[in-house]
Amino acid sequence: LILMPLLLLAIVMASVSASDGFYTNALEEGRTLFREARYKEALERLEFAAFGLLNNPELMRRVRGYSALTLFQLGRFDDARKELEFLESDPRDMEPDSAGIDPADTALFRVMMRTMYPEKDTGANTGTRRSFELVFQDAFEAAQRENWPRVEEGIAKLDNLVAEDPRVAMLKGMTNFNQGRFKEAFRELTSVREGIQPEFSDRLLFFLVRASERVGEYEQARRAYKDIKDEKIRQSLEPVMRAVLERRERDVAALARDFNRSLMKKLVDQFPGDDALALDIWTEASENQTLANTKMESLAMALARFDEAVDRRFFLQVAAWLESIKRVPQAVKFLEKSRFAREFSAANVDLLYQLGRLQGVLGESARARELMRRILTLQPNHQPARDYVDNMKNSKAR
């Protein structure tokens, strides 16, 4: 008698298990019919599966996901949205795996999501957006296979659907690059860099790095490379970035051999914010020792005008060089023009000390003493400044 309840429980569990298996089979049949593009039959099997799998959350997510895809293919967009909203109240950021979608159907799932939840209203109806997404997906896959005639066919169709979508410009940029029209590629890619959908960002940046290098926009190349998140893409671009660096090194060496103002300006414009650039140019020129003193001074003065491209060491080295050729007044003026001479901070004490010392050499004792006093306020243990002040006191005592 005691065994009877256990026996009944086992029978019920076996029945439930068999029932679950029956509905699970219906789900698999629905997915198979979906892949065969027999959408009405697929929807019938998925609806039947849903009836028996309500208590199985994981399988129900798959039922809902494939029901949404099937309804989408049938053009029943509102019903597809309802299925997705059963899974998430706001499905716009839903990933395919969270909806139970297999990798083979991921591309179509993304097409569906972009069609039904566009990032901005383009004025196109849902049917037009669906056509756009399907054509774009075909063109994008063709681009990955480097089938550029197929991509151009796709672009022509996309221009008549939703031409302002940034992905159209991305495809145009990719095509232009691979046909050697680098300026056009650069223009198209930069125009939509900020507006491209996140999932296509790395691919766009990959082509933007390459196009930027070809047209000499090295700063754009560096910025685009920095923003790429996919490590494999970054690694594939390492030869391009080496070429950018080599171009910089060749121009630096050319300036070191023969000061050319237009080349220097072009180089600084290509690498804005490159703090080491002016220092590298000056160091190379100093070591080269082929430029006359007048050209060296012209080079220093020209570089000093590009505030974003210089650092303290550049000003320190140039001032020391000017002092070595007996141009102390010029060295003082050079240091005074730097932004660091106007920033009284602990980071600038070495430059301020050199300025004060050179002012003393010119007999401007009051200015030198005031500057040393301010240095010791910023950094009480700055020994050269302390020694300088002590020597001035001793001189007065005598």
C-alpha positions in Angstrom: 0.0 0.0 0.0 2.8 2.4 0.8 4.3 1.8 -2.6 1.1 2.9 -4.4 1.6 6.7 -4.1 5.2 6.4 -5.3 4.0 4.3 -8.3 1.3 6.8 -9.2 3.9 9.7 -9.0 6.2 7.8 -11.3 3.4 7.3 -13.8 2.5 11.0 -13.7 6.1 12.1 -14.1 6.6 9.7 -17.0 3.4 11.1 -18.6 4.7 14.7 -18.1 8.0 13.8 -19.6 6.5 12.2 -22.6 4.2 15.2 -23.0 7.2 17.6 -22.9 9.0 15.5 -25.4 5.9 15.6 -27.7 5.8 19.4 -27.6 9.6 19.7 -27.9 9.4 17.7 -31.1 6.7 20.2 -32.3 9.2 23.0 -31.6 11.9 21.3 -33.6 9.5 20.6 -36.5 8.5 24.3 -36.5 12.2 25.4 -36.7 12.8 22.9 -39.6 9.8 24.2 -41.5 10.9 27.8 -40.8 14.3 27.1 -42.4 12.5 25.5 -45.4 10.6 28.8 -45.8 7.3 27.0 -45.1 6.3 29.8 -42.7 2.5 29.1 -42.3 3.1 25.5 -41.4 6.0 26.5 -39.2 3.8 28.9 -37.3 1.2 26.2 -36.7 3.7 23.8 -35.2 5.2 26.6 -33.0 1.8 27.6 -31.7 1.1 23.9 -30.8 4.5 23.7 -29.1 3.7 26.8 -27.1 0.5 25.2 -25.8 2.5 22.5 -24.0 5.7 24.2 -23.0 4.3 27.1 -20.9 5.9 25.7 -17.8 9.4 25.4 -19.5 10.8 28.9 -19.6 13.9 28.0 -21.5 12.1 26.2 -24.3 9.4 28.9 -24.3 12.0 31.6 -25.1 12.9 29.6 -28.2 9.3 29.2 -29.2 8.7 32.9 -28.8 11.9 33.8 -30.7 11.2 31.6 -33.7 7.5 32.6 -33.7 8.6 36.2 -33.9 10.9 35.4 -36.8 8.2 33.5 -38.6 5.6 36.2 -38.1 8.2 38.7 -39.4 8.7 36.7 -42.6 4.9 36.6 -43.0 4.8 40.4 -42.8 2.8 40.3 -39.5 5.1 42.8 -37.8 2.8 43.8 -34.9 2.3 40.2 -33.9 6.1 39.6 -34.1 6.6 42.6 -31.8 4.1 41.1 -29.3 6.0 37.8 -29.3 9.3 39.6 -28.5 7.6 41.7 -25.8 6.6 38.4 -24.1 10.4 37.9 -23.7 11.4 41.5 -22.8 9.3 44.5 -22.0 11.7 46.5 -24.1 13.3 44.1 -26.7 15.4 46.7 -28.6 18.7 45.5 -27.1 17.8 41.8 -27.1 20.6 39.5 -28.3 19.8 36.5 -30.5 21.0 33.9 -28.0 18.7 35.3 -25.3 15.8 34.7 -27.6 16.9 31.1 -28.2 17.9 31.8 -31.8 20.5 29.5 -33.4 23.7 31.0 -35.0 22.4 30.1 -38.4 19.5 32.4 -38.0 21.3 35.2 -36.2 21.6 37.5 -39.3 17.9 37.3 -40.0 17.1 38.0 -36.3 19.2 41.2 -36.5 17.5 42.2 -39.7 14.2 41.8 -37.9 15.2 43.9 -34.9 16.6 46.7 -37.0 13.5 46.7 -39.1 11.0 46.8 -36.3 13.0 48.9 -33.9 14.9 51.4 -36.1 17.2 53.8 -34.2 15.7 56.8 -35.8 12.6 57.4 -37.9 13.5 57.5 -41.6 10.0 58.1 -42.8 10.1 54.6 -44.4 7.3 52.2 -43.6 8.0 48.8 -42.1 7.9 47.0 -45.4 10.4 49.4 -46.9 12.7 48.9 -43.9 12.4 45.2 -44.2 13.4 45.3 -47.9 16.3 47.6 -46.9 17.6 45.3 -44.2 17.5 42.2 -46.4 19.3 44.0 -49.3 21.8 45.5 -46.9 22.5 42.1 -45.3 23.1 40.6 -48.8 25.4 43.5 -49.8 27.3 43.4 -46.5 27.9 39.6 -46.8 29.1 40.2 -50.4 31.6 42.8 -49.1 33.0 40.3 -46.6 33.5 37.9 -49.5 35.0 40.9 -51.5 32.4 40.5 -54.2 32.4 44.2 -55.1 30.1 44.1 -58.2 27.5 42.5 -56.0 28.0 45.2 -53.3 27.5 48.0 -55.9 24.3 46.3 -57.1 23.1 46.4 -53.5 24.1 50.0 -53.0 22.0 51.0 -56.0 18.9 49.3 -54.5 19.6 50.7 -51.0 19.8 54.3 -52.4 16.2 53.9 -53.5 15.0 52.6 -50.2 16.6 54.4 -47.2 19.5 56.3 -48.7 20.3 58.3 -45.5 21.0 55.2 -43.4 24.7 55.4 -42.4 25.4 51.8 -43.5 24.9 52.9 -47.1 27.8 55.3 -46.8 29.8 52.6 -45.1 29.3 50.3 -48.0 30.2 53.0 -50.5 33.4 53.8 -48.5 34.4 50.1 -48.5 33.7 49.8 -52.2 35.6 53.0 -53.1 38.6 51.9 -51.0 38.8 48.5 -52.7 38.6 50.2 -56.1 41.5 52.6 -55.3 39.4 55.7 -54.8 40.9 56.5 -51.4 39.8 60.1 -51.0 36.2 59.2 -51.8 36.4 56.3 -49.3 37.9 58.6 -46.6 35.1 61.1 -47.1 32.3 58.6 -47.0 33.6 56.7 -44.0 34.4 59.8 -41.9 30.9 61.3 -42.7 29.2 58.4 -40.9 31.8 57.4 -38.3 29.8 58.8 -35.4 26.4 57.7 -36.6 27.1 54.1 -37.6 25.2 51.4 -35.7 27.5 49.9 -33.0 27.6 46.4 -34.4 29.2 47.7 -37.6 31.5 50.2 -36.0 34.7 48.1 -36.0 34.2 47.1 -39.6 33.9 50.8 -40.6 36.9 51.8 -38.5 39.0 49.0 -40.2 38.5 50.6 -43.6 38.8 54.1 -42.1 42.3 53.3 -40.8 43.4 52.1 -44.1 41.9 54.9 -46.1 43.3 57.5 -43.7 46.8 56.1 -44.1 46.5 56.2 -47.9 45.4 59.9 -48.0 47.9 61.0 -45.3 45.4 61.6 -42.6 47.5 60.0 -40.0 45.8 61.4 -36.9 42.5 60.1 -38.2 44.2 56.7 -38.7 45.5 56.7 -35.1 42.1 57.8 -33.7 40.2 55.2 -35.6 42.7 52.4 -34.7 42.4 53.4 -31.0 38.6 53.1 -31.1 38.5 49.5 -32.5 37.4 47.0 -29.9 38.0 43.7 -31.8 41.5 42.6 -31.0 41.8 40.5 -34.2 41.0 43.5 -36.3 43.5 45.6 -34.4 46.2 43.0 -35.0 45.4 42.9 -38.7 46.0 46.6 -38.9 49.4 46.6 -37.2 51.3 46.8 -40.6 49.2 49.9 -41.5 50.0 51.6 -38.2 53.7 50.8 -38.6 53.5 52.5 -42.0 52.0 55.6 -40.3 54.8 55.6 -37.8 57.5 55.2 -40.5 56.0 58.1 -42.4 56.3 60.2 -39.3 59.9 59.1 -38.7 60.8 59.9 -42.4 59.4 63.4 -42.1 61.2 64.0 -38.8 64.5 62.9 -40.4 63.9 65.1 -43.4 63.3 68.1 -41.2 66.5 67.3 -39.3 68.5 67.4 -42.5 66.9 70.5 -44.0 64.5 72.8 -42.2 61.4 73.2 -44.4 58.6 75.2 -42.8 55.8 73.7 -45.0 56.9 70.2 -44.3 57.0 70.9 -40.6 53.5 72.5 -40.6 52.1 69.5 -42.5 53.7 67.0 -40.1 52.4 68.9 -37.0 48.9 69.1 -38.6 49.0 65.3 -39.3 49.8 64.5 -35.7 48.0 67.0 -33.5 48.3 66.4 -29.8 51.6 64.4 -30.4 53.4 65.8 -27.4 56.7 64.2 -28.3 56.8 65.4 -31.9 58.5 68.7 -31.5 61.0 67.1 -29.1 61.8 64.3 -31.6 62.3 66.8 -34.4 64.6 68.9 -32.3 66.6 65.9 -30.9 67.1 64.5 -34.4 68.2 67.9 -35.7 70.6 68.4 -32.8 72.2 65.0 -33.3 72.3 65.4 -37.1 74.5 68.5 -36.8 74.0 69.5 -40.4 71.7 72.5 -39.9 73.3 75.9 -39.6 72.7 77.7 -36.3 70.3 80.2 -38.0 68.2 77.3 -39.4 68.3 75.5 -36.0 66.9 78.7 -34.3 64.2 79.1 -37.0 63.2 75.5 -36.5 63.0 76.0 -32.7 60.9 79.1 -33.0 58.5 77.6 -35.6 58.0 74.5 -33.5 57.3 76.6 -30.4 54.3 78.1 -32.0 52.4 74.7 -32.0 51.5 74.6 -28.3 49.8 71.2 -28.6 52.9 69.6 -30.1 55.6 70.5 -27.5 56.5 69.6 -24.0 58.8 71.0 -21.3 61.8 69.0 -22.4 61.7 70.7 -25.8 61.9 74.2 -24.3 64.6 73.1 -21.9 66.8 71.6 -24.6 66.4 74.6 -27.0 67.2 77.1 -24.2 70.3 75.1 -23.3 71.4 75.1 -26.9 70.8 78.9 -27.3 72.9 79.5 -24.1 75.7 77.3 -25.5 76.0 79.5 -28.7 76.0 82.7 -26.5 72.3 83.6 -27.3 71.2 84.1 -23.7 68.7 86.9 -24.4 67.0 84.7 -27.1 67.0 81.8 -24.6 65.1 83.9 -22.0 62.6 85.1 -24.6 62.1 81.5 -25.8 61.4 80.2 -22.3 59.1 83.1 -21.5 57.0 82.4 -24.6 56.2 78.8 -23.5 53.0 78.2 -21.7 54.9 76.4 -19.0 56.5 79.7 -17.9 53.0 81.0 -17.1 52.0 77.9 -15.2 53.3 78.0 -11.7 53.1 74.4 -10.7 55.4 71.8 -9.2 55.6 70.1 -12.6 57.2 73.2 -14.2 59.9 74.0 -11.6 62.9 72.8 -13.7 61.9 75.1 -16.6 61.2 78.0 -14.2 64.6 77.5 -12.5 66.3 77.6 -15.9 64.5 80.8 -16.8 65.4 82.4 -13.5 69.0 81.4 -13.8 69.3 82.9 -17.3 67.6 86.1 -16.1 70.3 86.3 -13.4 73.0 85.9 -16.2 71.5 88.9 -17.9 71.7 90.9 -14.6 68.0 90.8 -13.9 68.6 89.9 -10.3 65.2 91.1 -8.9 63.2 89.0 -11.4 65.5 86.0 -10.8 65.1 86.2 -7.1 61.3 86.5 -7.3 61.2 83.5 -9.6 63.4 81.4 -7.2 61.2 82.3 -4.3 58.1 81.1 -6.1 59.9 77.9 -7.0 60.7 77.2 -3.4 57.0 77.9 -2.5 56.0 75.2 -5.0 58.8 72.8 -4.1 60.6 73.7 -0.8 63.3 71.0 -1.3 64.4 72.2 -4.8 68.1 72.3 -4.0 69.3 74.3 -7.1 66.9 77.1 -6.4 67.8 77.1 -2.7 71.5 77.2 -3.5 70.9 80.1 -6.0 69.0 82.1 -3.3 71.8 81.5 -0.8 74.5 82.6 -3.2 72.6 85.8 -3.9 72.4 86.4 -0.1 76.1 85.8 0.3 76.9 88.2 -2.6 75.0 90.9 -0.9 76.7 90.3 2.4 80.1 90.9 0.8 
